[in-house]
């Protein structure tokens, strides 16, 4: 890991109507770092990921990805102006996201779900995209499911296809938005195993919003506790889970670990 942040939120404000979801958020992620975001519902966790994927705009502050403003462009005089769609498209290509709901195309096979965007967006040949997809299906343990359709797979298998699809775009940064929350309990482990393998064996920057506390403790370099649109506390997993310094963090962890 280098010291330069690959993701930086500088005094970022996000409102939905009268509700302030992110309240002058300062937040950084270094290249190659694995960071988990935890916190109560409504604390702004998923909004951070949606802003990075350009699914939600911002009301104030600056978001930087790989040294470039995400929601702004520099004008000729060096001042920041709102980003064009072309700039957002270019920036978006650096990130991949795995959603709570699997969002697979139901009318496409597993293989085509993974190859469609690399062919149409990255301009890969069908053969190259297929080879990449087959490697990724091997990685997520689904090499024998390539010709099936999403409805023929379990929820855990669909989410693993979702991970392969995100990786097929060769992102520098992989975002996970509570990737196991829509799964039956017995299927959670197979998805967490794949994410854990990615975290330990691949040099990706990973940002994970999760309610799986044990998993966050295992794979993260750093854990950030969000509350009311800001980071209330952050630190190495062992420190934050074993001896949090903030009373609010202790309350939250006690509630979720006892439930």
N, C-alpha and C positions, 0 to 999 in steps of 0.2 A: 504493500500500500504506500502511496505517496501522501504528502501532507496537503496537497492541493485538493479542495473539495470538488467532487464531480457533480454534486447537487448542492445548491445553496438557496435557502429562503431568507431574504433580508427584509424584515419588518413587513411581512406579507399579511394583508388583510383580505378576508373573504366573507362576504355577507350574502345571506339569502333573505331578501326583504329586510325586516328589522332585526333579524337574528345574525349576530356576528359569530361565525363558525371558526375562523382563524383570526386571532387578535394580535396583530403585529408579531407574527411568528418568526423567530430566528431559528434556523435549523440547517445543519450541514451533514453531508455524507461524503466520506473520502472514497477515492477510487479503490475498488476491490473490497470495500467494507460490507459486512453483513449486519444490517440494522433492523431490529424489530420495534414496531410501534405498538404499544398497549395503552389501554385507557377505557373509561366508560363510554357507553353509547352516546353519540352526539358531541364527543370531545374534539372532532375534526380530523380523526385518523385517516379515514378513507378519502376525505376531501384533499388531503395532501397528494395522494396518488392520482386522483382525478385531475388535479391541476397539472401535475407532471405529464399526464397523458393528453393534455389540452382538451379534456372533456368539460372542464369548468374553468372559466376565466378568473381573474383576481381583481379586487377593488383598490388595492394599494400595495406598495412595496415592489420588490423585484425578485423574480425566480431565475436562477442561473443554472444551466446544465452544460457541463464540460467547458466552462469559461465563457459561454455565450448566454445573453439574456434569452429566456424562453418566450415570454409574453410581450417582449419589446424588441425593437431593432434600433441600432444606432443610426441617427441621421448624419448627413454630411458634416454638420457642426459638432458631432459627438453627443448630442442630446438623445435621449431615448424617446421613441415614438411607438405607438401600438403596433404589434407585429402583423405582417401580412399573412394571408393563408399559405403562401409559398414558404415563408419562414417557419411557420408552425409545422408544416408538412415535413420540412427538412429536419427540424429539431425532434419531431415525434419519432423519426426513424431510429433514433438512438435508444429508444426505450421499448420494452415489451411488458405486457401486463397479463396476469392471470386473475380472472374475475371470480367473484363468489359463485355466480351462475356461469355455467360452462360456455354459453354463447357459441356453441358449435353450429355449423350450418346443417340442418337436419336432412337436407336432400343430397348432401355430399358424403362420399365415403370418408373414413378416417384419413386415408392417404391424401385425398383431394383437399380436405379441410386444412391440411398442413402445407400443401404445395401451392394452393391458390394465390396467396398473397406474395410469396417469393417470386412467382412467375409474373404476376401483374404489377407489383410495386417495385421489386428489386430488379426485374428484367432477367431473372435466371432462366436458363433453358429448362424445358420440362424434365429432361433427363437429369440435369444437375439438381433441380428441386426435388425430384423423386429420390435421388441418392441421399440427399441431405435428410429428407423425411424418414427414410428407412433407417438411417443412423440414429435419428432422434427417437424413433419408436423403439429401437433396441435399447437406447438409454433409459427410457421410461418403462421398459418391460412389457411393451405391447407389439413386438415385431410380428406376432401372428394375428393381429387384429386389423391390418391395413385396409382390407376390403370390406370391412363391416361398416354399418351406418350407426350414427350416434345412439339411436333408440335400441340397438342391439347390445349396448355396453352398459355396465353398471355406472353409477355416479362417480365412483372412484376412478374407473377407467376413462370416463369422459373428461374428468379433470386432468388426468395425466396426458390425454391428447391435447388439452388446452395448454399445458406446460410445453409440450413439444411444438405446438403451433407458435407460441410466443418465441421460443428459441430459434425457430426456423428463419426469423427475420434478422438473426445475428445482432441482437441488441447489446449495447454496452452495459445497460442497466435493466434489471428484471424486477418488476413490481408484483407483489402478491397481495390481493385484497381479500383477507379472510378466506383463503382458498379451500378450507375444509368446512365452512359453516353450513353449506347446503348438503353435506354428506351424512349418510347414516353412520352412527358411531363406529360400526365394525369396518367401515371403508376408510376412515380417517388415516389410519396407520400407513396404508399403501401410498397415499399422496405425500404424507410427511416424509416417508422414506426417500422418495424421489427428490423432494426439495432439499432434504439433508444431504443427499449425494451430490447435488449441484453445488451446495454451499461448501462442501469439504473438498471436492475434486476439481472445481472449475473456478477460474479467475474472473467471476462476474461480480459486479456490484449488485447487491440484493437489498431491497427494502420491503419488509414484510409487515403488514397489518394483521395481527392475529390475536385470538383469544386462547390459543394453546400455549399456556405459560411454560410448561415443561419443555416443549419444543423450542420456544423462544430462548429459553435458558441454554439449551444444548447448542444451537447453531449460531447464535448472535455474537458479534464482536462487541456490540453495544445495544442496550435496550433504552428506549425513550418512553416515559410515562406522560401521556397527553391528558390534560384536564382543562376544560373551558378555553380551548383554542390555543393553548400554549404548552410548551414542555415544562411540566412541573418538576420533573427529576429525570436524570439520565445517568447511565454509568455502565460498567461491565456487568454482565448478567449475575455473576456471583455476588457482587456488592448490592445491586438493586434488589434482587430477590431475597437475599439473606439478611441484609441490614439497611433497609431504605432509610434515608435521613428525613424524609417528609412524612408527616402524619397522614396526609391525604393518600400518599402512595401505600402506606401500611394498611389503611382502611380498604383501599381497592383490592390489594393483593389478598388480604384476609378474606374478603367477600368472594373473590373468584376462586381461590384455592380451597375454600371450605365448601363451595357449592358442588 
